[in-house]
Amino acid sequence: MKVYTYSEARQKLTELLDLARTEDVAIRRRGGETFVLRYERATRSPLDIPGIKTKASMKDILDAISEVRDGSRRSKN
């Protein structure tokens, strides 16, 4: 792990961000506090799915949802 002073880190921020992709980077302040800069991969939501092309209109989709919901109510009774 490479250690930089606060002043060095300010001057070389772009370089430090690039370096943090491969290793942790420590930044030490004058008072002795040390902070670690670590790369965090972006996570995708499980709900982030590609769309589909369809000729169905909004009304068709809402009618289908309504039909399924009405059918599931009948099956519970």
mmCIF file as gemmi writes it, N, C-alpha and C atoms, coordinates in Angstrom:
data_model
loop_
_atom_site.group_PDB
_atom_site.id
_atom_site.type_symbol
_atom_site.label_atom_id
_atom_site.label_alt_id
_atom_site.label_comp_id
_atom_site.label_asym_id
_atom_site.label_entity_id
_atom_site.label_seq_id
_atom_site.pdbx_PDB_ins_code
_atom_site.Cartn_x
_atom_site.Cartn_y
_atom_site.Cartn_z
_atom_site.occupancy
_atom_site.B_iso_or_equiv
_atom_site.pdbx_formal_charge
_atom_site.auth_seq_id
_atom_site.auth_asym_id
_atom_site.pdbx_PDB_model_num
ATOM 1 N N . MET Axp A 1 ? 0.862 -1.176 0 1 0 ? 1 A 1
ATOM 2 C CA . MET Axp A 1 ? 0 0 0 1 0 ? 1 A 1
ATOM 3 C C . MET Axp A 1 ? 0.899 1.228 0 1 0 ? 1 A 1
ATOM 4 N N . LYS Axp A 2 ? 0.623 2.116 -0.932 1 0 ? 2 A 1
ATOM 5 C CA . LYS Axp A 2 ? 1.399 3.351 -1.007 1 0 ? 2 A 1
ATOM 6 C C . LYS Axp A 2 ? 0.757 4.403 -0.105 1 0 ? 2 A 1
ATOM 7 N N . VAL Axp A 3 ? 1.605 5.186 0.538 1 0 ? 3 A 1
ATOM 8 C CA . VAL Axp A 3 ? 1.135 6.222 1.455 1 0 ? 3 A 1
ATOM 9 C C . VAL Axp A 3 ? 1.516 7.588 0.893 1 0 ? 3 A 1
ATOM 10 N N . TYR Axp A 4 ? 0.542 8.493 0.859 1 0 ? 4 A 1
ATOM 11 C CA . TYR Axp A 4 ? 0.752 9.855 0.36 1 0 ? 4 A 1
ATOM 12 C C . TYR Axp A 4 ? 0.371 10.833 1.457 1 0 ? 4 A 1
ATOM 13 N N . THR Axp A 5 ? 1.023 11.975 1.456 1 0 ? 5 A 1
ATOM 14 C CA . THR Axp A 5 ? 0.59 13.039 2.36 1 0 ? 5 A 1
ATOM 15 C C . THR Axp A 5 ? -0.662 13.668 1.765 1 0 ? 5 A 1
ATOM 16 N N . TYR Axp A 6 ? -1.355 14.401 2.594 1 0 ? 6 A 1
ATOM 17 C CA . TYR Axp A 6 ? -2.567 15.083 2.145 1 0 ? 6 A 1
ATOM 18 C C . TYR Axp A 6 ? -2.256 16.006 0.958 1 0 ? 6 A 1
ATOM 19 N N . SER Axp A 7 ? -1.17 16.747 1.043 1 0 ? 7 A 1
ATOM 20 C CA . SER Axp A 7 ? -0.792 17.674 -0.032 1 0 ? 7 A 1
ATOM 21 C C . SER Axp A 7 ? -0.485 16.93 -1.329 1 0 ? 7 A 1
ATOM 22 N N . GLU Axp A 8 ? 0.264 15.814 -1.218 1 0 ? 8 A 1
ATOM 23 C CA . GLU Axp A 8 ? 0.555 15.016 -2.414 1 0 ? 8 A 1
ATOM 24 C C . GLU Axp A 8 ? -0.735 14.474 -3.031 1 0 ? 8 A 1
ATOM 25 N N . ALA Axp A 9 ? -1.621 14.006 -2.171 1 0 ? 9 A 1
ATOM 26 C CA . ALA Axp A 9 ? -2.881 13.432 -2.655 1 0 ? 9 A 1
ATOM 27 C C . ALA Axp A 9 ? -3.705 14.48 -3.401 1 0 ? 9 A 1
ATOM 28 N N . ARG Axp A 10 ? -3.724 15.702 -2.897 1 0 ? 10 A 1
ATOM 29 C CA . ARG Axp A 10 ? -4.464 16.771 -3.581 1 0 ? 10 A 1
ATOM 30 C C . ARG Axp A 10 ? -3.888 17.023 -4.966 1 0 ? 10 A 1
ATOM 31 N N . GLN Axp A 11 ? -2.584 17.037 -5.064 1 0 ? 11 A 1
ATOM 32 C CA . GLN Axp A 11 ? -1.927 17.333 -6.335 1 0 ? 11 A 1
ATOM 33 C C . GLN Axp A 11 ? -2.042 16.173 -7.33 1 0 ? 11 A 1
ATOM 34 N N . LYS Axp A 12 ? -2.116 14.953 -6.832 1 0 ? 12 A 1
ATOM 35 C CA . LYS Axp A 12 ? -2.101 13.769 -7.7 1 0 ? 12 A 1
ATOM 36 C C . LYS Axp A 12 ? -3.397 12.965 -7.609 1 0 ? 12 A 1
ATOM 37 N N . LEU Axp A 13 ? -4.51 13.633 -7.374 1 0 ? 13 A 1
ATOM 38 C CA . LEU Axp A 13 ? -5.769 12.917 -7.137 1 0 ? 13 A 1
ATOM 39 C C . LEU Axp A 13 ? -6.131 11.968 -8.277 1 0 ? 13 A 1
ATOM 40 N N . THR Axp A 14 ? -6.021 12.413 -9.519 1 0 ? 14 A 1
ATOM 41 C CA . THR Axp A 14 ? -6.349 11.551 -10.655 1 0 ? 14 A 1
ATOM 42 C C . THR Axp A 14 ? -5.477 10.308 -10.658 1 0 ? 14 A 1
ATOM 43 N N . GLU Axp A 15 ? -4.194 10.492 -10.423 1 0 ? 15 A 1
ATOM 44 C CA . GLU Axp A 15 ? -3.254 9.368 -10.378 1 0 ? 15 A 1
ATOM 45 C C . GLU Axp A 15 ? -3.614 8.404 -9.246 1 0 ? 15 A 1
ATOM 46 N N . LEU Axp A 16 ? -3.974 8.947 -8.083 1 0 ? 16 A 1
ATOM 47 C CA . LEU Axp A 16 ? -4.343 8.108 -6.941 1 0 ? 16 A 1
ATOM 48 C C . LEU Axp A 16 ? -5.611 7.311 -7.209 1 0 ? 16 A 1
ATOM 49 N N . LEU Axp A 17 ? -6.575 7.943 -7.863 1 0 ? 17 A 1
ATOM 50 C CA . LEU Axp A 17 ? -7.815 7.231 -8.188 1 0 ? 17 A 1
ATOM 51 C C . LEU Axp A 17 ? -7.54 6.076 -9.144 1 0 ? 17 A 1
ATOM 52 N N . ASP Axp A 18 ? -6.667 6.301 -10.121 1 0 ? 18 A 1
ATOM 53 C CA . ASP Axp A 18 ? -6.288 5.224 -11.043 1 0 ? 18 A 1
ATOM 54 C C . ASP Axp A 18 ? -5.549 4.112 -10.305 1 0 ? 18 A 1
ATOM 55 N N . LEU Axp A 19 ? -4.639 4.481 -9.428 1 0 ? 19 A 1
ATOM 56 C CA . LEU Axp A 19 ? -3.872 3.504 -8.664 1 0 ? 19 A 1
ATOM 57 C C . LEU Axp A 19 ? -4.775 2.689 -7.738 1 0 ? 19 A 1
ATOM 58 N N . ALA Axp A 20 ? -5.797 3.336 -7.192 1 0 ? 20 A 1
ATOM 59 C CA . ALA Axp A 20 ? -6.711 2.667 -6.257 1 0 ? 20 A 1
ATOM 60 C C . ALA Axp A 20 ? -7.507 1.549 -6.936 1 0 ? 20 A 1
ATOM 61 N N . ARG Axp A 21 ? -7.534 1.522 -8.264 1 0 ? 21 A 1
ATOM 62 C CA . ARG Axp A 21 ? -8.2 0.415 -8.96 1 0 ? 21 A 1
ATOM 63 C C . ARG Axp A 21 ? -7.452 -0.9 -8.755 1 0 ? 21 A 1
ATOM 64 N N . THR Axp A 22 ? -6.151 -0.823 -8.486 1 0 ? 22 A 1
ATOM 65 C CA . THR Axp A 22 ? -5.346 -2.041 -8.361 1 0 ? 22 A 1
ATOM 66 C C . THR Axp A 22 ? -4.834 -2.285 -6.943 1 0 ? 22 A 1
ATOM 67 N N . GLU Axp A 23 ? -4.769 -1.248 -6.113 1 0 ? 23 A 1
ATOM 68 C CA . GLU Axp A 23 ? -4.302 -1.424 -4.736 1 0 ? 23 A 1
ATOM 69 C C . GLU Axp A 23 ? -4.858 -0.308 -3.857 1 0 ? 23 A 1
ATOM 70 N N . ASP Axp A 24 ? -4.902 -0.57 -2.561 1 0 ? 24 A 1
ATOM 71 C CA . ASP Axp A 24 ? -5.348 0.457 -1.628 1 0 ? 24 A 1
ATOM 72 C C . ASP Axp A 24 ? -4.309 1.574 -1.558 1 0 ? 24 A 1
ATOM 73 N N . VAL Axp A 25 ? -4.789 2.791 -1.348 1 0 ? 25 A 1
ATOM 74 C CA . VAL Axp A 25 ? -3.913 3.949 -1.254 1 0 ? 25 A 1
ATOM 75 C C . VAL Axp A 25 ? -4.198 4.636 0.082 1 0 ? 25 A 1
ATOM 76 N N . ALA Axp A 26 ? -3.146 4.901 0.857 1 0 ? 26 A 1
ATOM 77 C CA . ALA Axp A 26 ? -3.313 5.577 2.146 1 0 ? 26 A 1
ATOM 78 C C . ALA Axp A 26 ? -2.976 7.048 1.999 1 0 ? 26 A 1
ATOM 79 N N . ILE Axp A 27 ? -3.764 7.87 2.672 1 0 ? 27 A 1
ATOM 80 C CA . ILE Axp A 27 ? -3.516 9.319 2.699 1 0 ? 27 A 1
ATOM 81 C C . ILE Axp A 27 ? -3.371 9.712 4.165 1 0 ? 27 A 1
ATOM 82 N N . ARG Axp A 28 ? -2.219 10.306 4.489 1 0 ? 28 A 1
ATOM 83 C CA . ARG Axp A 28 ? -1.931 10.671 5.874 1 0 ? 28 A 1
ATOM 84 C C . ARG Axp A 28 ? -1.988 12.183 6.025 1 0 ? 28 A 1
ATOM 85 N N . ARG Axp A 29 ? -2.772 12.615 7.01 1 0 ? 29 A 1
ATOM 86 C CA . ARG Axp A 29 ? -2.857 14.049 7.297 1 0 ? 29 A 1
ATOM 87 C C . ARG Axp A 29 ? -1.769 14.458 8.27 1 0 ? 29 A 1
ATOM 88 N N . ARG Axp A 30 ? -1.564 15.74 8.38 1 0 ? 30 A 1
ATOM 89 C CA . ARG Axp A 30 ? -0.503 16.286 9.23 1 0 ? 30 A 1
ATOM 90 C C . ARG Axp A 30 ? -0.644 15.822 10.687 1 0 ? 30 A 1
ATOM 91 N N . GLY Axp A 31 ? -1.878 15.712 11.166 1 0 ? 31 A 1
ATOM 92 C CA . GLY Axp A 31 ? -2.118 15.308 12.562 1 0 ? 31 A 1
ATOM 93 C C . GLY Axp A 31 ? -1.913 13.823 12.806 1 0 ? 31 A 1
ATOM 94 N N . GLY Axp A 32 ? -1.591 13.061 11.755 1 0 ? 32 A 1
ATOM 95 C CA . GLY Axp A 32 ? -1.328 11.637 11.926 1 0 ? 32 A 1
ATOM 96 C C . GLY Axp A 32 ? -2.487 10.738 11.515 1 0 ? 32 A 1
ATOM 97 N N . GLU Axp A 33 ? -3.658 11.332 11.24 1 0 ? 33 A 1
ATOM 98 C CA . GLU Axp A 33 ? -4.793 10.52 10.8 1 0 ? 33 A 1
ATOM 99 C C . GLU Axp A 33 ? -4.484 9.922 9.43 1 0 ? 33 A 1
ATOM 100 N N . THR Axp A 34 ? -4.87 8.669 9.248 1 0 ? 34 A 1
ATOM 101 C CA . THR Axp A 34 ? -4.654 8.004 7.972 1 0 ? 34 A 1
ATOM 102 C C . THR Axp A 34 ? -5.989 7.527 7.42 1 0 ? 34 A 1
ATOM 103 N N . PHE Axp A 35 ? -6.196 7.764 6.146 1 0 ? 35 A 1
ATOM 104 C CA . PHE Axp A 35 ? -7.408 7.347 5.461 1 0 ? 35 A 1
ATOM 105 C C . PHE Axp A 35 ? -7.014 6.438 4.305 1 0 ? 35 A 1
ATOM 106 N N . VAL Axp A 36 ? -7.836 5.46 4.008 1 0 ? 36 A 1
ATOM 107 C CA . VAL Axp A 36 ? -7.534 4.532 2.922 1 0 ? 36 A 1
ATOM 108 C C . VAL Axp A 36 ? -8.508 4.77 1.779 1 0 ? 36 A 1
ATOM 109 N N . LEU Axp A 37 ? -7.94 4.913 0.601 1 0 ? 37 A 1
ATOM 110 C CA . LEU Axp A 37 ? -8.723 5.071 -0.62 1 0 ? 37 A 1
ATOM 111 C C . LEU Axp A 37 ? -8.768 3.712 -1.301 1 0 ? 37 A 1
ATOM 112 N N . ARG Axp A 38 ? -9.978 3.184 -1.489 1 0 ? 38 A 1
ATOM 113 C CA . ARG Axp A 38 ? -10.144 1.848 -2.039 1 0 ? 38 A 1
ATOM 114 C C . ARG Axp A 38 ? -11.18 1.881 -3.149 1 0 ? 38 A 1
ATOM 115 N N . TYR Axp A 39 ? -10.886 1.208 -4.24 1 0 ? 39 A 1
ATOM 116 C CA . TYR Axp A 39 ? -11.801 1.137 -5.377 1 0 ? 39 A 1
ATOM 117 C C . TYR Axp A 39 ? -12.977 0.239 -5.033 1 0 ? 39 A 1
ATOM 118 N N . GLU Axp A 40 ? -14.165 0.679 -5.365 1 0 ? 40 A 1
ATOM 119 C CA . GLU Axp A 40 ? -15.369 -0.116 -5.131 1 0 ? 40 A 1
ATOM 120 C C . GLU Axp A 40 ? -16.08 -0.295 -6.46 1 0 ? 40 A 1
ATOM 121 N N . ARG Axp A 41 ? -16.2 -1.533 -6.858 1 0 ? 41 A 1
ATOM 122 C CA . ARG Axp A 41 ? -16.873 -1.815 -8.128 1 0 ? 41 A 1
ATOM 123 C C . ARG Axp A 41 ? -18.344 -1.435 -8.035 1 0 ? 41 A 1
ATOM 124 N N . ALA Axp A 42 ? -18.846 -0.885 -9.115 1 0 ? 42 A 1
ATOM 125 C CA . ALA Axp A 42 ? -20.26 -0.529 -9.155 1 0 ? 42 A 1
ATOM 126 C C . ALA Axp A 42 ? -21.083 -1.809 -9.209 1 0 ? 42 A 1
ATOM 127 N N . THR Axp A 43 ? -22.082 -1.876 -8.37 1 0 ? 43 A 1
ATOM 128 C CA . THR Axp A 43 ? -22.964 -3.039 -8.379 1 0 ? 43 A 1
ATOM 129 C C . THR Axp A 43 ? -24.235 -2.677 -9.115 1 0 ? 43 A 1
ATOM 130 N N . ARG Axp A 44 ? -24.749 -3.643 -9.816 1 0 ? 44 A 1
ATOM 131 C CA . ARG Axp A 44 ? -25.991 -3.411 -10.55 1 0 ? 44 A 1
ATOM 132 C C . ARG Axp A 44 ? -27.16 -3.96 -9.754 1 0 ? 44 A 1
ATOM 133 N N . SER Axp A 45 ? -28.256 -3.313 -9.864 1 0 ? 45 A 1
ATOM 134 C CA . SER Axp A 45 ? -29.471 -3.764 -9.211 1 0 ? 45 A 1
ATOM 135 C C . SER Axp A 45 ? -29.979 -5.028 -9.904 1 0 ? 45 A 1
ATOM 136 N N . PRO Axp A 46 ? -30.485 -5.995 -9.144 1 0 ? 46 A 1
ATOM 137 C CA . PRO Axp A 46 ? -31.067 -7.179 -9.78 1 0 ? 46 A 1
ATOM 138 C C . PRO Axp A 46 ? -32.32 -6.823 -10.592 1 0 ? 46 A 1
ATOM 139 N N . LEU Axp A 47 ? -32.858 -5.635 -10.347 1 0 ? 47 A 1
ATOM 140 C CA . LEU Axp A 47 ? -34.026 -5.189 -11.102 1 0 ? 47 A 1
ATOM 141 C C . LEU Axp A 47 ? -33.642 -4.445 -12.372 1 0 ? 47 A 1
ATOM 142 N N . ASP Axp A 48 ? -32.353 -4.233 -12.576 1 0 ? 48 A 1
ATOM 143 C CA . ASP Axp A 48 ? -31.864 -3.526 -13.755 1 0 ? 48 A 1
ATOM 144 C C . ASP Axp A 48 ? -31.757 -4.525 -14.911 1 0 ? 48 A 1
ATOM 145 N N . ILE Axp A 49 ? -32.86 -4.673 -15.631 1 0 ? 49 A 1
ATOM 146 C CA . ILE Axp A 49 ? -32.911 -5.634 -16.727 1 0 ? 49 A 1
ATOM 147 C C . ILE Axp A 49 ? -33.223 -4.906 -18.027 1 0 ? 49 A 1
ATOM 148 N N . PRO Axp A 50 ? -32.777 -5.452 -19.135 1 0 ? 50 A 1
ATOM 149 C CA . PRO Axp A 50 ? -33.064 -4.783 -20.408 1 0 ? 50 A 1
ATOM 150 C C . PRO Axp A 50 ? -34.551 -4.859 -20.74 1 0 ? 50 A 1
ATOM 151 N N . GLY Axp A 51 ? -35.025 -3.85 -21.429 1 0 ? 51 A 1
ATOM 152 C CA . GLY Axp A 51 ? -36.423 -3.826 -21.84 1 0 ? 51 A 1
ATOM 153 C C . GLY Axp A 51 ? -36.652 -4.732 -23.041 1 0 ? 51 A 1
ATOM 154 N N . ILE Axp A 52 ? -37.911 -4.906 -23.386 1 0 ? 52 A 1
ATOM 155 C CA . ILE Axp A 52 ? -38.257 -5.698 -24.564 1 0 ? 52 A 1
ATOM 156 C C . ILE Axp A 52 ? -39.122 -4.863 -25.487 1 0 ? 52 A 1
ATOM 157 N N . LYS Axp A 53 ? -39.091 -5.188 -26.76 1 0 ? 53 A 1
ATOM 158 C CA . LYS Axp A 53 ? -39.946 -4.494 -27.722 1 0 ? 53 A 1
ATOM 159 C C . LYS Axp A 53 ? -41.207 -5.326 -27.897 1 0 ? 53 A 1
ATOM 160 N N . THR Axp A 54 ? -42.344 -4.681 -27.871 1 0 ? 54 A 1
ATOM 161 C CA . THR Axp A 54 ? -43.625 -5.369 -28.023 1 0 ? 54 A 1
ATOM 162 C C . THR Axp A 54 ? -44.61 -4.451 -28.73 1 0 ? 54 A 1
ATOM 163 N N . LYS Axp A 55 ? -45.579 -5.067 -29.362 1 0 ? 55 A 1
ATOM 164 C CA . LYS Axp A 55 ? -46.627 -4.273 -30.012 1 0 ? 55 A 1
ATOM 165 C C . LYS Axp A 55 ? -47.809 -4.053 -29.074 1 0 ? 55 A 1
ATOM 166 N N . ALA Axp A 56 ? -47.707 -4.566 -27.848 1 0 ? 56 A 1
ATOM 167 C CA . ALA Axp A 56 ? -48.786 -4.404 -26.875 1 0 ? 56 A 1
ATOM 168 C C . ALA Axp A 56 ? -48.875 -2.942 -26.45 1 0 ? 56 A 1
ATOM 169 N N . SER Axp A 57 ? -50.096 -2.477 -26.348 1 0 ? 57 A 1
ATOM 170 C CA . SER Axp A 57 ? -50.316 -1.104 -25.881 1 0 ? 57 A 1
ATOM 171 C C . SER Axp A 57 ? -50.388 -1.108 -24.357 1 0 ? 57 A 1
ATOM 172 N N . MET Axp A 58 ? -50.372 0.065 -23.77 1 0 ? 58 A 1
ATOM 173 C CA . MET Axp A 58 ? -50.51 0.18 -22.318 1 0 ? 58 A 1
ATOM 174 C C . MET Axp A 58 ? -51.823 -0.45 -21.864 1 0 ? 58 A 1
ATOM 175 N N . LYS Axp A 59 ? -52.882 -0.229 -22.626 1 0 ? 59 A 1
ATOM 176 C CA . LYS Axp A 59 ? -54.189 -0.802 -22.288 1 0 ? 59 A 1
ATOM 177 C C . LYS Axp A 59 ? -54.121 -2.322 -22.309 1 0 ? 59 A 1
ATOM 178 N N . ASP Axp A 60 ? -53.454 -2.909 -23.318 1 0 ? 60 A 1
ATOM 179 C CA . ASP Axp A 60 ? -53.314 -4.367 -23.396 1 0 ? 60 A 1
ATOM 180 C C . ASP Axp A 60 ? -52.609 -4.909 -22.144 1 0 ? 60 A 1
ATOM 181 N N . ILE Axp A 61 ? -51.57 -4.233 -21.745 1 0 ? 61 A 1
ATOM 182 C CA . ILE Axp A 61 ? -50.803 -4.68 -20.577 1 0 ? 61 A 1
ATOM 183 C C . ILE Axp A 61 ? -51.641 -4.567 -19.308 1 0 ? 61 A 1
ATOM 184 N N . LEU Axp A 62 ? -52.307 -3.439 -19.134 1 0 ? 62 A 1
ATOM 185 C CA . LEU Axp A 62 ? -53.146 -3.254 -17.943 1 0 ? 62 A 1
ATOM 186 C C . LEU Axp A 62 ? -54.309 -4.238 -17.921 1 0 ? 62 A 1
ATOM 187 N N . ASP Axp A 63 ? -54.892 -4.52 -19.087 1 0 ? 63 A 1
ATOM 188 C CA . ASP Axp A 63 ? -55.969 -5.513 -19.166 1 0 ? 63 A 1
ATOM 189 C C . ASP Axp A 63 ? -55.459 -6.896 -18.767 1 0 ? 63 A 1
ATOM 190 N N . ALA Axp A 64 ? -54.264 -7.246 -19.217 1 0 ? 64 A 1
ATOM 191 C CA . ALA Axp A 64 ? -53.681 -8.55 -18.883 1 0 ? 64 A 1
ATOM 192 C C . ALA Axp A 64 ? -53.418 -8.653 -17.384 1 0 ? 64 A 1
ATOM 193 N N . ILE Axp A 65 ? -52.902 -7.594 -16.796 1 0 ? 65 A 1
ATOM 194 C CA . ILE Axp A 65 ? -52.65 -7.595 -15.353 1 0 ? 65 A 1
ATOM 195 C C . ILE Axp A 65 ? -53.954 -7.727 -14.598 1 0 ? 65 A 1
ATOM 196 N N . SER Axp A 66 ? -54.954 -6.982 -15.017 1 0 ? 66 A 1
ATOM 197 C CA . SER Axp A 66 ? -56.264 -7.035 -14.375 1 0 ? 66 A 1
ATOM 198 C C . SER Axp A 66 ? -56.867 -8.436 -14.479 1 0 ? 66 A 1
ATOM 199 N N . GLU Axp A 67 ? -56.727 -9.047 -15.643 1 0 ? 67 A 1
ATOM 200 C CA . GLU Axp A 67 ? -57.257 -10.389 -15.87 1 0 ? 67 A 1
ATOM 201 C C . GLU Axp A 67 ? -56.583 -11.411 -14.941 1 0 ? 67 A 1
ATOM 202 N N . VAL Axp A 68 ? -55.279 -11.32 -14.812 1 0 ? 68 A 1
ATOM 203 C CA . VAL Axp A 68 ? -54.547 -12.234 -13.937 1 0 ? 68 A 1
ATOM 204 C C . VAL Axp A 68 ? -54.957 -12.02 -12.482 1 0 ? 68 A 1
ATOM 205 N N . ARG Axp A 69 ? -55.081 -10.774 -12.08 1 0 ? 69 A 1
ATOM 206 C CA . ARG Axp A 69 ? -55.47 -10.481 -10.702 1 0 ? 69 A 1
ATOM 207 C C . ARG Axp A 69 ? -56.88 -10.975 -10.403 1 0 ? 69 A 1
ATOM 208 N N . ASP Axp A 70 ? -57.794 -10.779 -11.312 1 0 ? 70 A 1
ATOM 209 C CA . ASP Axp A 70 ? -59.165 -11.258 -11.116 1 0 ? 70 A 1
ATOM 210 C C . ASP Axp A 70 ? -59.194 -12.772 -11.058 1 0 ? 70 A 1
ATOM 211 N N . GLY Axp A 71 ? -58.421 -13.429 -11.869 1 0 ? 71 A 1
ATOM 212 C CA . GLY Axp A 71 ? -58.35 -14.882 -11.879 1 0 ? 71 A 1
ATOM 213 C C . GLY Axp A 71 ? -57.775 -15.431 -10.586 1 0 ? 71 A 1
ATOM 214 N N . SER Axp A 72 ? -56.786 -14.756 -10.032 1 0 ? 72 A 1
ATOM 215 C CA . SER Axp A 72 ? -56.164 -15.246 -8.807 1 0 ? 72 A 1
ATOM 216 C C . SER Axp A 72 ? -57.101 -15.039 -7.607 1 0 ? 72 A 1
ATOM 217 N N . ARG Axp A 73 ? -57.951 -14.023 -7.667 1 0 ? 73 A 1
ATOM 218 C CA . ARG Axp A 73 ? -58.931 -13.825 -6.59 1 0 ? 73 A 1
ATOM 219 C C . ARG Axp A 73 ? -59.962 -14.938 -6.599 1 0 ? 73 A 1
ATOM 220 N N . ARG Axp A 74 ? -60.4 -15.341 -7.794 1 0 ? 74 A 1
ATOM 221 C CA . ARG Axp A 74 ? -61.402 -16.401 -7.909 1 0 ? 74 A 1
ATOM 222 C C . ARG Axp A 74 ? -60.85 -17.72 -7.399 1 0 ? 74 A 1
ATOM 223 N N . SER Axp A 75 ? -59.574 -17.999 -7.669 1 0 ? 75 A 1
ATOM 224 C CA . SER Axp A 75 ? -59.007 -19.288 -7.277 1 0 ? 75 A 1
ATOM 225 C C . SER Axp A 75 ? -58.831 -19.385 -5.761 1 0 ? 75 A 1
ATOM 226 N N . LYS Axp A 76 ? -58.742 -18.245 -5.053 1 0 ? 76 A 1
ATOM 227 C CA . LYS Axp A 76 ? -58.583 -18.269 -3.597 1 0 ? 76 A 1
ATOM 228 C C . LYS Axp A 76 ? -59.909 -18.564 -2.905 1 0 ? 76 A 1
ATOM 229 N N . ASN Axp A 77 ? -61.026 -18.187 -3.516 1 0 ? 77 A 1
ATOM 230 C CA . ASN Axp A 77 ? -62.347 -18.378 -2.872 1 0 ? 77 A 1
ATOM 231 C C . ASN Axp A 77 ? -62.818 -19.778 -2.932 1 0 ? 77 A 1
